[in-house]
Amino acid sequence: MSSDLIQRKIIHVDMDAFYASVEIRDRPELKGKPVIVGGNPDSRAVVCAASYEARKFGVRSAMSCAEAKRRCPNSVFISPRFDAYSEASEKVMTILKSVTDLVEPLSLDEAYLDVTENKWNERSATRIAERLRKEIAEVTQLTASAGVSFNKFLAKIASDLNKPNGLCVITPNDVEKVLPGLAVERLWGVGKKTAKVLKEHGFIKVSDLRNSSSESLEKLLGSMGPWLWDLAHGRDDREVDATWDPKSSGTEETFDRDIASISTLVSRLELLCDDLSSSLKENGWYAITFTLKVKYHDFKQITRSITLAIPADETRVIFPQMKKLLLEKTEAGVVPIRLLGVSASGLIRENDPLQLFFEFMTH
């Protein structure tokens, strides 16, 4: 691993159960109760956020509120107040930018910072993270967890290891101790479908990936294989991008051999949709429009798109739409295909006006 990469100082700051925490802060009588932000469990509302008390019952984001109520009947359901979350987020981001301009927000409640050089002239990234957490608590009365490491992936892993209200550091010497025992789902980009494929081939823990090879993983997962192999070894050369504000997100795979089999194409398409879903969730986005890209054996390329009424980030929503386009709007099964791709555009964050399509409001 390049010594230049190891010398970077990256912090990942993640607010703890952000939306639910804002509600509990503003309504102290909710403290200690299972709070679910999302809306009426008798409607089509989905869970936007859940307090740690609710999470103990298996409640999670994107779950239907009806299912959340079934799992945790004593939950307090609250419609989201995005103006309050946005206001708290702005205060947090102002604090983060007080130490460096290299702040890459992923959503309202989390961000990466590169503090290799910083405005505080502080050499220790750990001390910076401690100070940031303290200032966030003082200004917002909310808690944040932070991870410190030498790249974005490891900083993210670190911030998850000591939640809530915790701080964790992963040094180069810690990589061999921390990563091998983690489940493959902890790797960036591994969603349910990719995890299923990995497990079907004996990859349960990160150590299993480390004991494989980049080439064998590429045969199994396409271009995502070498990426996961690098992550399994703690390698991630992505820079903190303060200008990052994507208009679209996508992934694609060029096959070693042209594929004519519908079942094989559908299987690979599902993996791509799972990857896209994971990317959207990682970066805090929902999407309105989804596009299928197909390149035939003769290099002729087409795209087919669909625009949804409700923004989505879930494989269970994305995949059926892409499968329908593949089967009905392309020559799949007739003309061999050399490349498949899926992308999302019309990206929005939770606080955008289109969020109203989620029917979060109670009746």
Secondary structure in CASP SS format (residue, H / E / C, confidence):
PFRMAT SS
TARGET T0000
AUTHOR 0000-0000-0000
METHOD secondary structure of the structure
MODEL  1
M C 1.00
S C 1.00
S H 1.00
D H 1.00
L H 1.00
I H 1.00
Q C 1.00
R C 1.00
K C 1.00
I E 1.00
I E 1.00
H E 1.00
V E 1.00
D E 1.00
M E 1.00
D C 1.00
A C 1.00
F H 1.00
Y H 1.00
A H 1.00
S H 1.00
V H 1.00
E H 1.00
I H 1.00
R H 1.00
D H 1.00
R C 1.00
P H 1.00
E H 1.00
L H 1.00
K C 1.00
G C 1.00
K C 1.00
P C 1.00
V E 1.00
I E 1.00
V E 1.00
G C 1.00
G C 1.00
N C 1.00
P C 1.00
D C 1.00
S C 1.00
R C 1.00
A C 1.00
V E 1.00
V C 1.00
C C 1.00
A E 1.00
A E 1.00
S C 1.00
Y H 1.00
E H 1.00
A H 1.00
R H 1.00
K C 1.00
F C 1.00
G C 1.00
V C 1.00
R C 1.00
S C 1.00
A C 1.00
M C 1.00
S E 1.00
C H 1.00
A H 1.00
E H 1.00
A H 1.00
K H 1.00
R H 1.00
R H 1.00
C C 1.00
P C 1.00
N C 1.00
S C 1.00
V E 1.00
F E 1.00
I E 1.00
S C 1.00
P C 1.00
R C 1.00
F H 1.00
D H 1.00
A H 1.00
Y H 1.00
S H 1.00
E H 1.00
A H 1.00
S H 1.00
E H 1.00
K H 1.00
V H 1.00
M H 1.00
T H 1.00
I H 1.00
L H 1.00
K H 1.00
S C 1.00
V C 1.00
T C 1.00
D C 1.00
L C 1.00
V E 1.00
E E 1.00
P E 1.00
L E 1.00
S E 1.00
L C 1.00
D C 1.00
E E 1.00
A E 1.00
Y E 1.00
L E 1.00
D E 1.00
V C 1.00
T C 1.00
E C 1.00
N C 1.00
K C 1.00
W C 1.00
N C 1.00
E C 1.00
R C 1.00
S C 1.00
A H 1.00
T H 1.00
R H 1.00
I H 1.00
A H 1.00
E H 1.00
R H 1.00
L H 1.00
R H 1.00
K H 1.00
E H 1.00
I H 1.00
A H 1.00
E H 1.00
V H 1.00
T H 1.00
Q C 1.00
L C 1.00
T C 1.00
A E 1.00
S E 1.00
A E 1.00
G E 1.00
V E 1.00
S E 1.00
F C 1.00
N C 1.00
K H 1.00
F H 1.00
L H 1.00
A H 1.00
K H 1.00
I H 1.00
A H 1.00
S H 1.00
D H 1.00
L H 1.00
N C 1.00
K C 1.00
P C 1.00
N C 1.00
G C 1.00
L E 1.00
C E 1.00
V E 1.00
I C 1.00
T C 1.00
P H 1.00
N H 1.00
D H 1.00
V H 1.00
E H 1.00
K H 1.00
V H 1.00
L C 1.00
P C 1.00
G C 1.00
L C 1.00
A E 1.00
V H 1.00
E H 1.00
R H 1.00
L C 1.00
W C 1.00
G C 1.00
V C 1.00
G C 1.00
K H 1.00
K H 1.00
T H 1.00
A H 1.00
K H 1.00
V H 1.00
L H 1.00
K H 1.00
E H 1.00
H C 1.00
G C 1.00
F C 1.00
I C 1.00
K E 1.00
V H 1.00
S H 1.00
D H 1.00
L H 1.00
R H 1.00
N C 1.00
S C 1.00
S C 1.00
S H 1.00
E H 1.00
S H 1.00
L H 1.00
E H 1.00
K H 1.00
L H 1.00
L H 1.00
G C 1.00
S C 1.00
M H 1.00
G H 1.00
P H 1.00
W H 1.00
L H 1.00
W H 1.00
D H 1.00
L H 1.00
A H 1.00
H C 1.00
G C 1.00
R C 1.00
D C 1.00
D C 1.00
R C 1.00
E C 1.00
V C 1.00
D C 1.00
A C 1.00
T C 1.00
W C 1.00
D C 1.00
P C 1.00
K C 1.00
S E 1.00
S E 1.00
G E 1.00
T E 1.00
E E 1.00
E E 1.00
T E 1.00
F E 1.00
D E 1.00
R E 1.00
D E 1.00
I E 1.00
A C 1.00
S C 1.00
I H 1.00
S H 1.00
T H 1.00
L H 1.00
V H 1.00
S H 1.00
R H 1.00
L H 1.00
E H 1.00
L H 1.00
L H 1.00
C H 1.00
D H 1.00
D H 1.00
L H 1.00
S H 1.00
S H 1.00
S H 1.00
L H 1.00
K H 1.00
E H 1.00
N C 1.00
G C 1.00
W C 1.00
Y E 1.00
A E 1.00
I E 1.00
T E 1.00
F E 1.00
T E 1.00
L E 1.00
K E 1.00
V E 1.00
K E 1.00
Y E 1.00
H C 1.00
D C 1.00
F C 1.00
K C 1.00
Q E 1.00
I E 1.00
T E 1.00
R E 1.00
S E 1.00
I E 1.00
T E 1.00
L E 1.00
A E 1.00
I E 1.00
P E 1.00
A E 1.00
D C 1.00
E C 1.00
T H 1.00
R H 1.00
V H 1.00
I H 1.00
F H 1.00
P H 1.00
Q H 1.00
M H 1.00
K H 1.00
K H 1.00
L H 1.00
L H 1.00
L H 1.00
E H 1.00
K H 1.00
T C 1.00
E C 1.00
A C 1.00
G C 1.00
V C 1.00
V C 1.00
P C 1.00
I E 1.00
R E 1.00
L E 1.00
L E 1.00
G E 1.00
V E 1.00
S E 1.00
A E 1.00
S E 1.00
G C 1.00
L C 1.00
I E 1.00
R C 1.00
E C 1.00
N C 1.00
D C 1.00
P H 1.00
L H 1.00
Q H 1.00
L H 1.00
F H 1.00
F H 1.00
E C 1.00
F C 1.00
M C 1.00
T C 1.00
H C 1.00
END
